[in-house]
Amino acid sequence: DVMGETLEEIADSLSNTIPRHGILITGEDRPELRARLEANTRKRNSEFIHADPAWVTDDDLARFNYLSFKENLAIGLAVAQMFNIPHEVALRGMVKALPDIGVVFVQRTVVNDVELVWAPLFAVNDRESAIMGINALAPYYDARALKIGVLNNRYDRAVRATQFAEIAARDLELDYFITFGAYEEQVTALMVANGCPAARIVNLGFSVNPTLETILNTITGLADGRQILLIGMVNIHTPQAELLMDFFSHLKAEQRVLGTLTADLGHVPESVQRHRYQISHLLQRAG
């Protein structure tokens, strides 16, 4: 939200990084935004190159063990073309490359006899990115899975909280939404006003200050015998989100070897089980 509240504003903000008398390569596939970036590039007397996402196939994406996007891979392929590196050689190099720390590794585990598929999409910044990220998860979960979005809101990100409340209610085809952190009453009311039934919204943030056990039991209690796709969104840092991320972080090393784990609270370190963040109580009193 620092760079702007609309995609056009964000495109203009990012355009400040375009070099003068240089080259801009983008995988942006939306015509109006691509045209805007191209115009901003020309103003700096630089060359504009469109990296076409169509260069990347679904089979190419399947070679990566983390969530990847065709737009990003296409940029790498465009750079490779500039240096006459063959398509397949470039792809092999990208597959072998160490991924950024922020990439999304989709994790699976079993809690209370329910399979959870965890996708922390906290880095999505707008409606289009949220939809694109959720669509990109399709290969990772069963078609019948119950899809739950976690709206994780910080006190210092009020505008972002309201934006994603509207996006969630209007644009995201999910079965339930769980609220973490702040602004739960406001977010719930805004979502209901935008057409999301109140019965599909579960508050597990500062209004509840839940333990990890309560969070997991509430989530798995919605399953009705189905696999659950759990998607983290909006922000990273709240006490409840950190409890959940600590839980999956503990499982990650073992999952690299074992694949799907059957997890219970006895499997989790005591420090994670009992970790309660005092700031949540202080903030609740302050509110």
Secondary structure, 3 states (H helix, E strand, C coil): CCCCCCHHHHHHHHHCCCCCCCEEEECCCCHHHHHHHHHHHHHCCCEEEECCHHHCCHHHHHCCCCCCCHHHHHHHHHHHHHCCCCHHHHHHHHHHCCCCCCCCCCEEEEECCEEEEEEECCCCCCHHHHHHHHHHCHHHCCCCCEEEEEEEECCCCHHHHHHHHHHHHHHCCCCEEEEEECCHHHHHHHHHHCCCCHHHEEECCCCCCCCHHHHHHHHHCCCCCCCEEEEEECCCCCHHHHHHHHHHHHHHHHHHHHCCEEECHHHCCHHHHHCCCHHHHHHHHHC
